[in-house]
Amino acid sequence: MSASNGTAISPTMVKELRQKTGAGMMDCKQALQEAGGSMELAIEVLRKKGLKDLSKRAGKVAAEGAIGVYVHPGDQIVSIVELNCETDFVARGDDFKTLARDIAMHVAAMRPKYVSVDDIPANVIDKEKEIVLEQLNEAQKAKADMIIPGKLESFYQDTVLLKQSYVKDDSGKKSVADLVNELSVKVGEKIQVRRFERFEVGEGIEKSKSNLAEEVAATLS
């Protein structure tokens, strides 16, 4: 079969694209046809299609999944994450299990408090707004409506799991939400973090224990 520009789409090309993206055979063939046989353009075609399809799956029920567990050497910190998907087939996959554990590892290092912004209690957000206002001078208070959203975004990136930069991404550009979305696009299912827990020996008793989180982050970098 040939692409629109006459380039022949061989089974080898389709197989290579499938190995790189995890997309279905027909999707790979169609993407290569649209891309005129270009592997890079075909990957972009699949990515855009995946993101579009992902938005359509927002209302799907993700009741299958796996528990990701990370125990830091020394048994001082352990984190547990429930990662959900739509089918047991995807839940049993190595990519899914790896993601669950990677997110648990991230939780151990970065100590988020909430899964998503929607999980933050209204009184907590109101308190953050009060703190921001108290730090503004009179001239800044006149522009508070423009300043507060940016300050809240910084608060979200510190405390919300999906907003945090993934601890093992050296560029600092990839968030935990990006990791989840990438796998969702690859497997064609809705994937979501439902909940997590983090336990640290001595937490709430000795404040000096808080440096363990920095130790975990240093180990992962």
Secondary structure, DSSP 8 states (H G I E B T S, - for coil): -B-TTS-B--HHHHHHHHHHH---HHHHHHHHHHTTT-HHHHHHHHHHHHHHHHHHTTTS---EEEEEEEE-TTSSEEEEEEEEES-HHHHTSHHHHHHHHHHHHHHHHH--SBSSGGGS-HHHHHHHHHHHHHH--HHHHTTHHHHHHHHHHHHHHHHBGGGSB-TT-TTS--BHHHHHHHHHHHHTS--EEEEEEEEETTTTT-GGGGHHHHHHHHHH-
